Amino acid sequence: MEVKLDMKDRRLLYELDLNARQSFSELGRKVRLNKNTVQYRISRLQKEGVIKRFSTLVDTAKLGYLIFRVFLRFQNITQEREREIIQYLVNHPKVGWIVSVEGNWDLNLMIWVRDHYEFEKFWNEFKFKFEENIVNKWISLFLRLHFYARPYLINKEIDETHPIVLYEKPKERVEVDEKDITILKTLAEDSRVPILEISKRAGLSVGMVKHRIKKLKQEGVIKAYRPMIDLEKIGYRYYKVHFDLKNITEESWEMIKSFCHLHPNILDLNELINGADLELDVQVHDDIELRNFISNMRAKFRDFIRDYEVLHYYKEHKFVFFPIK
């Protein structure tokens, strides 16, 4: 059920999307509300389910991890068996993101591992347990994940913020200890958790926690703090659009990426080994707006787009960008 939002609510969501750890006072100055009103509105958005939780985008590539993406197509499956598969994946410590899909696939998941041998172990265990229900799979390896802002929340037509890029090849690996891991896991679960709570969990002073968080941000391990928004509650739907490209040069690729960054309804662009040539996560009101988006893309880049497919991401089961013990 859609929740009615006024422009102040939308502005709050937009500012939280840029930095979910901003204080109530900082947010209040930006949306022109006092901090108590800001606190009340955020609490209401959480109670109404608009904000599901707050998360932290952690660049685990800098810690030496690989991220695999798997699409699954089911066969001979009951609803009970599908729930069993999803629950198995939700409980698995290496799986960070799971979403049900409409289209050529039924499920999309992301897996964090140290190396391809660790992924092989994960995949074999999963396959041996559920092979009879899997008719097809598509396994890819993330190279880069470009996150963009959501200017559509405040009816802006262009995204003027800098993209957040995850999983780029790091110049050197960042070394972390168990205290850092505790801090990262706590922030990944709730990016607005108070510093005092983090200090208790990590067994560190407040000052030391602040120092470590600052250092992790400077080293590029912590990339952003964002709210997880229930799109249906604000009248939007979530699609992934795969484009099959042709005649691509370095110049044309940069032109396409620049266009995607500026577009108000494109949430992110994925670059993968064995992925589609261009993978976009798109958030729009309805199928009509989606068709208009695809039509405009095909017209603007008619010399480069050969074909496309659309997937509707309709139910998220797990989202944590740091599923690491």
Residue, then its C-alpha position, 0 to 999 in steps of 0.5 A: m500500500e502506497v504511503k502519501l509523502d509530502m515534499k518534506d518527506r521526499r527531501l528527507l529521503y533524498e538527503l538520507d540517500l546521500n548520507a544516512r548518518q547525518s544528524f537530525s540537526e544537519l538534516g533539519r538545516k537542509v530540509r528547513l525543519n527543526k531536529n525534533t520534527v526531522q526525528y519524528r518524520i524519520s521515525r514515521l517513515q520507518k513505522e510506515g515501512v517506507i524506510k526498511r532500514f539503514s545500510t552501509l556500502v562497504d567496498t569489500a574488494k579493498l579487503g580482498y573479497l570477490i563478489f559473484r552474482v548468480f541468476l537462477r531459473f527454477q523447475n519442478i518447484t512448489q512454493e514451499r520448496e522455493r521458500e526453502i531455497i530462499q531461506y537456505l540462502v538468507n541463512h548463508p553467511k556468504v550471501g549478502w543480497i537476494v531478490s525474487v525476479e519476474g522475467n527470464w530468471d526467478l532469483n538473483l543473489m550476490i555472494w562474497v568470497r575470498d577466491h574462486y575456490e571458496f565460491e566453488k565450494f559454496w556453489n557445489e554445496f548449493k547445487f547438490k542440495f537443490e540441483e533438481n529444482i534448477v533448470n538454468k543459471w547465470i554466474s558472473l563476477f563483479l568488476r565495478l558497481h556504480f551507485y547513483a543518487r535518486p533525484y527522482l525523489i525530489n523531482k529533479e531531472i538530473d543527478e548532479t552528485h558524484p557516483i559511488v563506485l564499488y569493487e574497483k581494483p584497489k591499488e593495495r589491500v586494506e588491512v583490518d583487524e577484528k575490531d574493524i570487522t565489528i565496526l563494519k558489520t555493525l554499520a552494515e546492519d544499521s548505518r545510523v547506529p549511535i557511536l556509543e553502541i558501536s563502541k560497546r560492541a567493539g570494546l573500544s572508546v568512542g574516540m577510537v571508534k570515530h578514529r577507525i571509522k574516519k580511517l576506513k572512509q579515507e581508505g575507501v572501505i566505507k563508501a556510503y550510508r544509505p536507506m533501504i527504501d520500500l519502493e512500492k510504498i512510494g509508488y515506484r517499481y524496481y527493474k533491471v534492464h540488460f542491453d546487448l551492445k554493438n560497435i562499442t568504443e571506449e569513447s561511446w562507452e564513456m558517453i553511455k556511462s555519463f548518460c546513465h549517471l545523469h539520468p534521474n531514474i537509474l539507480d546503478l550501473n553494473e560491470l561484470i565478467n560474463g554479465a550483460d554488456l550494459e546492466l542498469d537498475v532502474q526505478v520508475h512509477d510503472d510499465i509505461e514509464l519503463r517503456n518510455f525509458i527503454s524507447n528513449m535509450r534505444a533511440k539515443f543509442r541506436d547505433f550501439i544497442r542491439d537488443y535488451e531484456v527486462l527483469h522486474y525485481y519484486k521482492e527483496h529477501k536480504f540486503v547487507f553489503f558486508p556478509i563477512k564473519 
